[in-house]
Structures are given as structure tokens and as C-alpha cells.
Amino acid sequence: MTLVGWFQIILILGVTTAAAWGLGVYMARVYSGERTFLTPVLSPVEGILRRISGYDTREQGWRHYTLSMLAFNAAGFMLLYVLLRLQGLLPLNPQGFGAVPSDLSFNTAMSFVTNTNWQAYAGEATMSNAIQMAGLTVQNFLSAATGIALAVAFTRAFSRSNAQTLGNFWDDLVKTTLYVLLPGAVLLAIAFVALGMPQTLAAHVDATTLEGANQAIALGPVASQEAIKQFGTNGGGFFNANAAHPFENPSQWSNMLSIFAMLLISAAMPFMFGRMVGDGRQGRALFIAMLVFMLAGVAIVYWAETAGNPLMTALGVDPAMGNMEGKEVRFGQALTALFVVVTTGLSCGAVNAMHASLTPLGGFVPLALIQLGEVAPGGVGSGLYGMLIMAVLTVFIAGLMVGRTPDYLGKKIEAREMKLVMLALLILPLVILGFSAVSAITPPGISSLANAGPHGLSEILYAYSSGAGNNGSAFAGLNANTLWYNTTLGITMFLGRFAFIVPMMAVAGSLGAKTRVPSSKGSFPTHGVLFVTLLVAVILIVTGLEYFPALALGPIVEQFLMLAGKTF
């Protein structure tokens, strides 16, 4: 680790925090119906979309809001599945790709609709320009907009009193797409093109290598997809190598801009929350808790990777640069460590290094961040409502400790809310550990492994954690493009997204209908150091311990074996 490396990390996080505060204030104005600088331009467009689609603008209760969201995403899944199956008949297919197989189409459609963007295929060798643009990029916008809309609805549950409605899903979806995602994605795409990313409908260019061989270099509309991939914490790359590919991430500048773009909306959401509930301190407390996990993760990964691998040192490899296997020299250890933690602390999944090539301790961190619920700071929208679920659990535990009825932001937390909270929180470990256990002992699961022993278990555990957490990154030694993994990971993504959302929205509906009472001297303050400390501890204890036995058999034992100088 170096001071220069830490300066880069702190500079990016500092700039992102400042920008996130401004974006949070802007988003609060958008969802509160206030006028913004984009209103004169976008309000007429919003009106046209409302007239064309004919959606009802009346406010919805939590059931109606949730059903609208589920219906919209079901339609998106079916449309994307059909596009994938008909790829060979569609235009803008200069490579002449045929239909995507049915199991891979199911997995891919579920992946992009759930904001997971898990890719069991090589994009440049599987997807046409038409699918990349009309299928995948469109869902990058819509899945991100869905997550943000749900977080806004949950926020209204705390900002309103005696409310039977949480807003209108269609209205929130349109506002998010028009006022937040599109402007940011357009600016990012222009910046990415300026930094060297291709943006063309051409299939490839022919080149002659230094050895004299002919090589076809894949091209396509990369910058436009890359922009919303990062800004919407989607993570699905145009190329198989994702952000390690020089066309998806040409330089240090594009690498830093990608990190900034990934973080921006998710970091802005707590500030938006604080402004909408009328107490900015509440949003800052949530943001600080998120930042604690992120900084701790960066410190561990940065240290582990710069310390290197003693097995490689024993073979005579110079340890000065640390563990550089699977990393880009042009990005270096510091920004690689930051990228690793950001993409898994978010539900993004973009990678600029191969996570399977990290040291066992370095690989443990992204896996653990996903399993903690990706609340550091989580995906766009999903990070905020995931953290709010943990905040509700935290104040409930604090109430038990002092023997009084807990409340959060003036809303009493009672038995109904806690049953729903626990239902939501138990979905992820049930799916992750259940499918991992079956895959670790059955031929369809084991046959896809590139490694035996603890690392092989980590590959399986990472895949299902990534799917359930709607992350999309992978320990790429696992061959996931099989009937078993395409099917089970598709189911995992569906449950990880929607089986969590439904009880979460039920909590929002229950809290929104309650009277918001002012804080009293007996109220547990939820904006100070004590609350942040307790919130971090609850996340670590309640969610972390669920996975500890499995982690102890995977990356933890692998780390001890590495330190002992043994292969595995």
C-alpha cells in the first residue's frame, strides 16, 4: 500500500460524496413534485409519454404499487426473452448470430430484468447490436428505474403520516428515467466516447498482429451501454472481459469515471432520503454506515493484494507489485481494490480485474459484501431500501435492549413489521446456501468447476451469492453456461430481487399508514454515532453469521492454506 494509492482512493470518494449530496437534493425535489432546472425541457416529454401510455396517475397503496411493478417487470422479461430467441431474424446483426439457446435466454432475460446482469456468455460472440441496444441497454434503464422507484416509495412511508398510498409506480418510473437516468447516461456516454470507447454499428475491424496473423477486433455501440451499465449499477458488459477490456475501459481516466458513475446514484439516495423525511441527519447516518463498510473493504483488499501470494514468491516471482494475477497493470492495485469493493458493495457486478484471481482474503471481501446485502452503499434504490430494512431491525433490537417500544423516524415498529422484515432477510441465505449446497454435491454442479477444494466451493458460493444479491460478478472459473446453472441462477435472481421486495413493500405500507409522532426524550436517536455503530454491528452479526460456516470452508480456509505455503 502507498500514500499515492490512498490519495487516489480518498480523492475519488470525496468527489463522489460531494456530487452525491447535490444529486440527492435534486432527486428529492424531483420526487416531491418540485420544479427543477430540467422541468421546462422534460415536463412536456413526460406529458406526451403519459398521454401515449395512458397510465393512471392516481396514487397507489403498497399492494397496487407492488403489483404494477411486478406486472411491468414480467412484461419486460417476456419481451427480452422473445428478442433473444428471435435474434437470428432481427436486423442490426452484422455478425449473423443465431437464436440464443432457451436456457441461456431465460437466464439472461431474468438477469437483466432483475438488475443482476449476470452474463453466462461472451457478449461480443453471442449478442447482436440489436439485442445489445434494444434488449440489454433498455433493461439497464428500466431495472435501475424500478429499484429507485421502490426506494422512493419506501421513503414516503417515513415522510408521510396516516397515509394509505406510497405514490404511483408509473409516475415514479417515468420521472426516474427522464430526470435521473437519461441525463446522466447521455453525459457519461459522451465522456466515454471522448476517452476512447467505440460507439458504432460496425461489427468489427480487421487487423494484422505483430506476428503477421489476421485478427477481427469486435466493435459495437459500447459507450452508450457502458454509460447506463455503470450509472444504473447494472454491470453487464458489452465484452466478455467487462471493464478489463480496453474498449470498455480504455484508461485510468475512464476507470476513475466508471467508479464515480457506479457510486453516484447509490450514494445520493441516503441524502435524498434525509431531505424527503425532513431531517438530513438521518440520511447522513445511513451514508456513514455505508461508508464504514466500503472503507473497511477497500483497506482489506488493498492490503491483501499488495502483500501478494507467498506461493508465487516461493517460485521466484518478484513480490514488489503484490498479486497482479488477473489485474490490469494500467489500473494498479489501489484503483483495482477500490473497483472491486465498489462493484460488490453496490449491486453492480462490473469488473476491471478477475475476482477469482484475487488472494483468498481479497476474494473474501467482495463475497462478504454481497452476502451482507450490498448495503455499502448498494444498488440504485435497492441499497437504500435494504439499509432501511436493517435500520428498522436495528431500532427494534435497541428497543428490546432498553425495554420500550421501538420507533424509527416517529413510526412505531411492532410485531407485524418485524415478521415481514425477517421474512425479507431470510430469503437471501435460504436461496444462496440452499442452491450452493445442492450444487456442491451433485454432478451438474461439480462438473462446471475449474478448481477443486476450497476455491471450488468459493466459485459456487460466489455464483449464487451474486445471483441472489443481484450483483452479476463472478469467480469466473465456474462454467455457468449449463442447463443447471442457467436455470438455478435464473431462479436465484428472481427470488433475490422480488421475494425481498414484496415483504419490504408490505413493511412500507404498514409504516406509511401509521401516525408519525414527534421524537421525545425517550426516543432512541437514529442520527448519531451510537446508532451508526449499532447499525453496523447488527448488519455484521445478523447477516454475516448466516454465512460464516460456508465462508470458513471456502475463502477462509483457503487463506490459511496459502499462508502455510500449501497448494489447494
C-alpha positions in Angstrom: 0.0 0.0 0.0 1.2 3.5 -0.8 0.2 7.1 0.2 -0.4 7.8 -3.5 -2.7 4.9 -3.8 -4.7 6.0 -0.7 -4.8 9.6 -2.0 -6.4 8.3 -5.3 -9.0 6.3 -3.3 -9.8 9.2 -0.9 -10.0 11.7 -3.7 -12.5 9.7 -5.7 -14.6 9.0 -2.7 -14.5 12.7 -1.6 -15.5 14.0 -5.1 -18.3 11.4 -5.3 -19.7 12.3 -1.8 -19.8 16.0 -2.8 -21.6 15.2 -6.0 -23.9 12.7 -4.4 -25.1 15.3 -1.9 -26.1 17.6 -4.8 -27.8 14.8 -6.7 -29.6 13.7 -3.6 -31.1 17.2 -3.1 -32.1 17.2 -6.8 -33.7 13.8 -6.7 -35.7 14.8 -3.6 -37.1 17.8 -5.5 -38.0 15.5 -8.4 -39.9 13.0 -6.3 -41.6 15.7 -4.2 -43.0 17.3 -7.3 -40.9 20.5 -7.1 -39.6 22.4 -10.1 -36.0 21.6 -11.2 -33.8 23.1 -13.9 -34.8 20.2 -16.2 -38.5 20.7 -15.7 -39.1 23.1 -18.6 -37.4 20.7 -21.0 -38.7 17.3 -19.7 -42.2 18.2 -18.4 -43.7 18.3 -22.0 -42.0 14.9 -22.7 -43.4 13.5 -19.5 -46.9 14.7 -20.6 -46.5 13.1 -24.0 -45.5 9.8 -22.5 -48.4 9.9 -20.1 -50.9 10.5 -23.0 -49.4 7.8 -25.2 -49.3 5.1 -22.5 -52.5 6.2 -20.8 -51.3 5.2 -17.3 -53.3 6.2 -14.3 -51.6 8.9 -12.3 -53.6 8.4 -9.1 -51.6 7.4 -6.1 -51.4 3.7 -5.2 -51.4 1.7 -2.0 -48.5 -0.6 -1.4 -50.3 -3.6 -3.0 -51.3 -1.8 -6.1 -47.8 -0.2 -6.4 -46.1 -3.6 -6.0 -48.4 -5.4 -8.4 -47.8 -2.7 -11.0 -44.1 -3.2 -10.6 -44.4 -7.0 -10.9 -46.5 -6.7 -14.0 -44.1 -4.3 -15.6 -41.1 -6.5 -14.9 -42.9 -9.6 -16.1 -43.7 -7.9 -19.4 -40.1 -6.8 -19.7 -38.8 -10.4 -19.0 -41.1 -11.9 -21.7 -40.2 -9.2 -24.2 -36.4 -9.7 -23.7 -36.8 -13.5 -23.8 -38.6 -13.3 -27.1 -36.0 -10.9 -28.6 -33.2 -13.3 -27.6 -34.9 -16.3 -29.1 -35.6 -14.3 -32.3 -32.1 -12.8 -32.6 -31.3 -14.5 -35.9 -34.3 -12.9 -37.6 -33.7 -9.4 -36.3 -31.8 -6.6 -38.1 -28.6 -5.0 -36.9 -26.9 -8.4 -36.7 -23.8 -7.9 -38.9 -22.1 -10.9 -37.2 -25.0 -13.2 -38.2 -25.6 -14.6 -34.7 -28.4 -17.1 -34.4 -31.1 -17.5 -31.7 -29.8 -17.6 -28.1 -30.5 -21.1 -26.6 -33.6 -21.3 -24.4 -31.9 -21.9 -21.1 -29.4 -19.1 -21.7 -32.2 -16.8 -22.9 -34.1 -17.5 -19.7 -31.1 -16.8 -17.6 -30.1 -13.6 -19.5 -33.7 -12.2 -19.5 -34.1 -12.7 -15.8 -30.6 -11.3 -15.2 -31.2 -8.0 -16.9 -34.8 -7.5 -15.6 -33.6 -8.0 -12.0 -30.7 -5.6 -12.4 -28.3 -8.5 -11.9 -26.7 -8.6 -15.3 -25.1 -11.9 -14.7 -23.6 -13.0 -18.0 -23.0 -16.7 -18.8 -21.9 -15.8 -22.3 -19.3 -13.7 -24.1 -21.2 -10.6 -25.3 -19.1 -10.0 -28.4 -19.6 -13.6 -29.6 -23.2 -14.0 -28.7 -25.3 -10.8 -28.8 -26.1 -8.7 -31.9 -26.1 -5.0 -31.9 -29.9 -5.1 -31.9 -30.0 -7.2 -28.8 -27.3 -5.1 -27.1 -29.3 -1.9 -27.7 -33.0 -2.8 -27.8 -32.8 -5.6 -25.3 -30.0 -5.3 -22.8 -29.5 -1.5 -22.7 -33.2 -0.8 -22.4 -33.5 -3.2 -19.4 -30.4 -1.5 -17.9 -32.5 1.7 -17.8 -35.8 0.1 -16.7 -34.4 -2.3 -14.0 -32.4 0.6 -12.4 -35.5 2.9 -12.6 -37.6 0.1 -10.9 -35.1 -0.1 -7.9 -35.1 3.7 -7.5 -38.9 4.0 -7.7 -39.2 1.3 -4.9 -36.8 3.2 -2.7 -38.7 6.4 -3.2 -41.9 4.6 -2.2 -40.3 3.2 0.9 -39.0 6.7 1.8 -42.6 8.1 1.5 -43.6 5.6 4.2 -41.5 7.5 6.7 -42.2 11.0 5.4 -46.0 10.6 5.5 -48.4 10.2 8.3 -51.6 8.2 8.2 -51.0 7.6 4.5 -52.8 4.8 2.6 -50.7 5.4 -0.5 -47.0 5.5 -1.4 -47.1 7.3 -4.7 -47.6 6.0 -8.2 -45.3 3.4 -9.7 -45.7 4.5 -13.3 -45.1 8.1 -12.4 -42.0 7.3 -10.4 -40.7 5.1 -13.2 -41.1 7.8 -15.8 -39.6 10.5 -13.6 -36.6 8.3 -12.7 -35.9 7.5 -16.3 -36.4 11.0 -17.7 -35.0 13.2 -14.9 -32.2 11.0 -13.4 -31.0 8.1 -15.6 -31.2 9.6 -19.1 -29.4 12.9 -18.5 -26.6 11.2 -16.6 -26.3 8.4 -19.1 -26.1 10.8 -22.0 -23.4 12.8 -20.4 -21.4 9.7 -19.4 -21.7 8.3 -22.9 -20.3 11.4 -24.5 -17.4 11.4 -21.9 -16.7 7.8 -22.6 -16.6 8.3 -26.4 -14.2 11.2 -25.8 -12.0 8.9 -23.7 -11.8 6.3 -26.5 -14.7 3.9 -26.2 -16.2 2.8 -29.5 -19.8 3.8 -30.5 -20.6 2.3 -33.8 -22.9 -0.2 -35.5 -20.0 -1.8 -37.3 -19.4 -5.5 -36.4 -15.6 -5.5 -36.3 -12.4 -4.2 -37.9 -9.6 -6.4 -39.3 -6.1 -6.0 -38.0 -2.8 -7.6 -38.6 -1.0 -8.6 -35.4 2.8 -8.3 -34.8 3.2 -11.9 -35.7 1.5 -11.3 -39.0 -1.8 -13.1 -38.2 -5.2 -11.6 -39.1 -7.5 -10.7 -36.3 -11.0 -9.4 -36.2 -11.5 -6.9 -33.4 -15.1 -6.7 -32.3 -16.8 -3.3 -32.2 -20.3 -2.0 -31.5 -22.3 0.6 -29.6 -20.2 0.2 -26.5 -20.1 3.7 -24.9 -23.9 4.0 -24.7 -24.3 0.7 -23.0 -21.3 1.3 -20.7 -22.8 4.6 -19.5 -26.0 3.1 -18.2 -24.2 -0.1 -17.1 -22.2 1.9 -14.6 -24.7 4.7 -13.8 -27.5 2.3 -13.1 -25.3 -0.2 -11.3 -26.1 -2.8 -13.8 -22.7 -4.2 -14.6 -23.4 -6.2 -17.8 -20.6 -5.5 -20.2 -20.6 -5.4 -24.0 -17.5 -7.6 -24.0 -16.8 -10.8 -22.0 -13.8 -9.2 -20.2 -16.1 -6.4 -19.0 -14.3 -3.3 -17.6 -11.0 -5.0 -18.0 -11.4 -4.8 -21.8 -9.6 -1.8 -23.3 -12.7 -0.8 -25.3 -14.9 -0.8 -22.2 -12.3 0.9 -20.0 -9.5 2.5 -22.1 -7.5 4.4 -19.5 -7.1 5.5 -15.9 -9.5 8.4 -16.6 -12.3 6.1 -17.8 -11.6 3.8 -14.8 -12.0 6.6 -12.3 -15.0 7.9 -14.1 -16.6 4.4 -14.0 -16.1 4.2 -10.3 -17.6 7.7 -9.8 -20.6 6.7 -12.0 -21.2 3.5 -10.2 -21.3 5.2 -6.8 -23.1 8.4 -7.6 -26.8 7.5 -7.5 -26.5 4.9 -4.7 -24.5 7.4 -2.6 -27.1 10.1 -3.4 -30.0 8.0 -2.2 -29.4 8.5 1.6 -29.1 12.2 1.1 -32.4 12.2 -0.9 -34.0 10.2 2.0 -32.9 12.7 4.6 -34.3 15.6 2.7 -37.6 13.9 1.9 -38.1 12.9 5.6 -37.3 16.4 6.7 -34.1 15.5 8.6 -30.8 15.5 6.8 -29.1 13.9 9.7 -31.0 10.7 9.2 -29.6 10.4 5.6 -26.1 11.2 6.7 -26.2 8.5 9.4 -27.2 5.9 6.8 -24.5 7.1 4.4 -21.8 7.0 7.1 -22.7 3.4 7.9 -22.4 2.5 4.2 -19.1 4.3 4.0 -17.7 2.3 7.0 -18.2 -1.0 5.2 -16.7 0.4 2.0 -13.6 1.8 3.6 -13.0 -1.3 5.6 -13.4 -3.4 2.4 -11.0 -1.3 0.4 -8.4 -1.4 3.2 -8.5 -5.2 3.4 -8.5 -5.8 -0.4 -5.7 -3.3 -0.9 -3.6 -4.8 1.8 -4.2 -8.4 0.8 -3.4 -7.8 -2.9 -0.3 -5.7 -2.3 1.0 -8.2 0.3 0.9 -10.8 -2.5 0.9 -14.5 -2.6 3.7 -16.3 -0.7 3.3 -19.3 -3.0 4.3 -17.2 -6.0 7.2 -15.6 -4.1 8.5 -19.1 -3.3 8.6 -19.8 -7.1 10.8 -16.8 -7.6 8.2 -14.2 -8.7 9.1 -10.7 -7.7 6.7 -9.7 -4.8 7.2 -6.0 -5.1 4.0 -5.3 -7.1 1.9 -7.8 -5.0 -0.6 -10.2 -6.5 -1.0 -8.9 -10.1 -2.6 -12.1 -11.5 -5.9 -11.2 -13.2 -5.3 -7.4 -12.9 -4.6 -4.7 -15.4 -1.2 -3.0 -14.9 -2.6 0.2 -16.2 -5.1 0.5 -13.3 -2.7 -0.5 -10.5 -3.5 -2.1 -7.1 -5.2 0.9 -5.4 -7.9 1.6 -8.0 -8.4 -2.1 -8.7 -9.1 -2.6 -4.9 -11.5 0.3 -5.0 -13.2 -1.0 -8.1 -13.6 -4.5 -6.5 -15.2 -3.1 -3.4 -17.4 -0.6 -5.1 -18.8 -3.1 -7.6 -19.7 -5.6 -4.9 -20.7 -3.2 -2.2 -23.1 -2.0 -4.9 -25.2 -4.5 -6.8 -23.2 -3.6 -10.0 -21.0 -6.5 -10.9 -18.8 -4.7 -13.4 -15.2 -5.9 -13.0 -11.8 -4.4 -14.0 -10.0 -7.4 -12.6 -10.8 -11.1 -12.3 -12.1 -11.8 -8.8 -11.2 -15.4 -8.9 -7.6 -14.4 -9.2 -7.7 -12.3 -6.0 -5.9 -13.7 -3.0 -8.3 -15.7 -0.7 -8.6 -12.8 1.7 -9.1 -10.3 -1.2 -11.7 -12.6 -2.7 -13.4 -13.0 0.7 -14.2 -9.3 0.8 -16.4 -8.9 -2.3 -18.1 -12.2 -1.5 -18.9 -11.0 2.0 -20.1 -7.6 0.8 -22.6 -9.2 -1.5 -23.8 -11.5 1.3 -24.2 -8.6 3.7 -27.0 -7.4 1.4 -25.0 -5.0 -0.7 -25.6 -2.0 1.5 -22.2 -0.4 1.0 -24.0 1.6 -0.5 -25.9 -1.0 -2.5 -27.5 -0.8 -5.9 -29.5 2.2 -7.2 -32.6 2.1 -4.9 -32.0 -1.4 -3.6 -29.1 -0.2 -1.4 -31.4 2.3 0.3 -34.3 0.1 0.9 -32.0 -2.7 2.0 -30.3 -0.4 4.5 -33.7 0.9 5.7 -34.8 -2.7 6.4 -31.6 -3.1 8.5 -32.3 0.2 10.3 -35.8 -1.0 11.2 -34.2 -4.2 12.6 -31.6 -2.1 14.5 -34.1 0.1 16.3 -36.2 -3.0 17.2 -33.1 -4.6 18.8 -32.3 -1.3 20.5 -35.8 -1.2 21.9 -35.5 -4.7 23.3 -32.3 -3.7 25.0 -33.9 -0.8 26.9 -37.4 -2.3 27.3 -39.5 0.1 25.3 -41.5 0.1 22.1 -39.0 0.9 19.3 -39.7 3.6 16.7 -37.9 4.9 13.6 -38.5 8.4 12.5 -41.6 8.6 14.6 -43.1 5.3 13.3 -43.7 2.6 15.8 -42.0 -0.7 14.9 -44.3 -3.6 16.0 -44.7 -7.3 15.6 -46.2 -7.1 12.0 -43.2 -5.1 10.7 -40.7 -7.4 12.3 -42.2 -10.5 10.9 -42.1 -9.0 7.4 -38.5 -7.8 8.0 -37.3 -11.2 9.0 -39.1 -12.8 6.0 -37.3 -10.5 3.7 -33.9 -11.0 5.4 -34.2 -14.8 5.4 -34.8 -15.1 1.6 -31.2 -14.5 0.6 -29.4 -17.0 2.9 -32.1 -19.6 2.1 -31.6 -19.3 -1.6 -27.8 -18.8 -1.5 -26.9 -21.6 0.9 -29.6 -24.0 -0.4 -28.6 -23.9 -4.1 -24.8 -23.8 -3.1 -25.2 -27.0 -1.0 -27.0 -28.9 -3.8 -24.5 -27.7 -6.4 -21.5 -28.8 -4.3 -22.7 -32.4 -4.0 -24.3 -33.1 -7.4 -22.7 -33.9 -10.8 -24.3 -31.0 -12.7 -22.9 -28.5 -10.1 -19.4 -30.0 -9.7 -18.8 -30.6 -13.4 -18.6 -26.9 -14.0 -15.8 -26.2 -11.6 -12.3 -25.2 -12.7 -10.9 -25.8 -9.3 -11.3 -28.4 -6.6 -11.2 -27.9 -2.8 -12.0 -24.6 -1.0 -11.6 -22.4 -4.1 -14.1 -24.6 -6.0 -16.6 -24.2 -3.2 -16.0 -20.4 -3.3 -16.8 -20.4 -7.0 -20.2 -22.0 -6.3 -20.9 -19.8 -3.3 -19.9 -16.7 -5.2 -22.2 -17.5 -8.1 -25.3 -18.0 -6.0 -24.5 -15.0 -3.8 -24.0 -12.8 -6.9 -27.3 -14.1 -8.3 -29.4 -13.6 -5.1 -27.7 -10.3 -4.4 -28.4 -9.1 -8.0 -24.8 -8.4 -8.4 -23.6 -10.2 -11.5 -19.9 -10.5 -10.9 -18.3 -14.0 -10.7 -15.4 -16.2 -9.8 -15.1 -16.9 -13.5 -13.5 -20.3 -13.1 -17.1 -21.6 -12.9 -18.6 -22.6 -16.3 -22.1 -21.2 -15.7 -23.5 -21.7 -19.2 -25.1 -25.1 -18.5 -28.7 -26.1 -18.1 -28.2 -26.5 -14.3 -26.6 -23.1 -13.6 -28.6 -21.2 -16.2 -31.9 -22.4 -14.6 -31.0 -22.3 -10.9 -29.2 -19.0 -11.1 -32.2 -17.6 -13.0 -34.5 -18.7 -10.2 -32.0 -17.3 -7.6 -32.0 -13.9 -9.3 -35.8 -13.8 -9.4 -36.1 -14.7 -5.7 -33.3 -12.4 -4.6 -35.0 -9.5 -6.3 -38.7 -9.9 -5.9 -39.1 -12.2 -2.9 -37.3 -9.5 -1.0 -39.2 -6.6 -2.5 -42.7 -7.9 -1.7 -42.3 -8.1 2.1 -40.3 -4.9 2.0 -43.2 -3.1 0.4 -45.6 -4.6 2.9 -43.4 -3.0 5.6 -43.6 0.3 3.8 -47.4 0.1 3.5 -47.7 -0.8 7.2 -45.4 2.1 8.3 -46.9 4.6 6.0 -50.4 4.0 7.5 -49.1 4.8 11.0 -49.2 8.2 12.6 -45.8 9.9 12.6 -45.2 11.1 16.1 -42.5 13.7 17.1 -39.4 12.4 18.8 -39.3 12.7 22.6 -36.6 12.5 25.2 -37.2 8.8 25.5 -36.7 8.1 21.8 -33.6 6.4 20.6 -31.7 8.9 18.4 -31.1 7.5 15.0 -28.7 10.1 13.6 -25.7 9.9 15.9 -22.6 7.8 16.4 -24.3 5.3 18.7 -26.9 4.4 16.0 -24.4 4.1 13.3 -22.2 1.8 15.4 -25.2 -0.3 16.3 -26.4 -0.4 12.7 -23.0 -1.6 11.5 -22.9 -4.2 14.3 -26.4 -5.6 13.5 -25.6 -5.9 9.8 -22.4 -7.8 10.6 -23.9 -10.1 13.3 -27.4 -10.8 11.9 -26.4 -11.3 8.2 -22.7 -12.1 8.5 -23.1 -15.1 10.8 -25.6 -16.7 8.5 -22.8 -17.3 6.0 -19.8 -17.8 8.3 -19.8 -21.6 8.3 -19.8 -21.7 4.5 -17.1 -19.0 4.2 -15.0 -20.9 6.7 -14.9 -23.8 4.3 -14.1 -21.6 1.3 -12.0 -18.4 1.3 -11.1 -18.5 5.0 -9.5 -22.0 5.0 -8.0 -21.1 1.6 -6.3 -18.1 3.2 -4.8 -20.3 5.9 -3.6 -22.8 3.4 -1.9 -20.1 1.4 -0.2 -18.6 4.4 1.0 -22.1 5.3 2.6 -22.4 1.8 0.4 -25.2 0.7 -1.4 -25.6 -2.6 -5.1 -26.4 -2.8 
